[in-house]
Amino acid sequence: MRLADRQHMLLLLLMMMMIMMTMCLNRAGGQLLSEEVAEDIPGCPANCVCFQTTVRCMFLQLDAVPSVPESTTTL
């Protein structure tokens, strides 16, 4: 396996871990996140996780790219 392929796989793994942590824990109190968190960000697509300028809609088997807030830098 090439070095670039290994680096890409490591980056994907780190991103998945970050997403899972974001989905599971609220930074303020360690409480499980609910749909209310996503609703607090105007324009966050249903069932996606939004944090600051990042929108994550992984593993949703979407047929199309959802409409996201204009401030989104990472989708």
VOVOVO-642707 format. One line per 3 residues: number of its first residue (from 1); for each residue x, y, z of C-alpha. Coordinates in steps of 0.02 Angstrom, whole numbers, always signed. Example, Ala and Ser with C-alpha at 12.3 -4.5 7.8 and 13.67 -1.06 7.14 Angstrom:
<pts>
1> +615/-225/+390; +684/-53/+357
</pts>
This chain:
<pts>
1> +0/+0/+0; +68/+170/-47; +106/+301/+85
4> -26/+418/+11; -157/+280/+26; -110/+249/+208
7> -119/+434/+246; -289/+447/+163; -355/+299/+264
10> -288/+373/+425; -369/+540/+388; -536/+455/+354
13> -522/+357/+517; -485/+515/+616; -632/+605/+535
16> -749/+461/+576; -690/+461/+757; -719/+649/+768
19> -893/+631/+697; -937/+492/+818; -876/+593/+966
22> -975/+745/+907; -1131/+641/+886; -1117/+556/+1056
25> -1061/+687/+1177; -1107/+865/+1210; -947/+961/+1247
28> -1028/+1060/+1387; -1088/+920/+1499; -1055/+751/+1424
31> -1240/+725/+1390; -1298/+627/+1240; -1342/+738/+1094
34> -1520/+746/+1033; -1603/+813/+877; -1623/+978/+970
37> -1437/+1014/+947; -1451/+1005/+757; -1608/+1111/+761
40> -1514/+1249/+853; -1413/+1282/+695; -1523/+1366/+564
43> -1525/+1268/+401; -1451/+1107/+470; -1523/+964/+365
46> -1631/+835/+452; -1533/+689/+530; -1367/+775/+497
49> -1246/+836/+629; -1199/+1020/+619; -1062/+1104/+718
52> -1002/+1280/+681; -966/+1276/+492; -966/+1086/+473
55> -1114/+981/+415; -1099/+791/+430; -1228/+679/+346
58> -1132/+516/+345; -1213/+345/+330; -1384/+417/+285
61> -1390/+342/+111; -1446/+507/+37; -1500/+516/-146
64> -1445/+697/-163; -1335/+825/-76; -1443/+914/+53
67> -1464/+1102/+60; -1344/+1170/+191; -1314/+1340/+273
70> -1213/+1462/+166; -1079/+1470/+300; -1039/+1283/+278
73> -854/+1251/+244; -853/+1061/+268; -988/+942/+206
</pts>
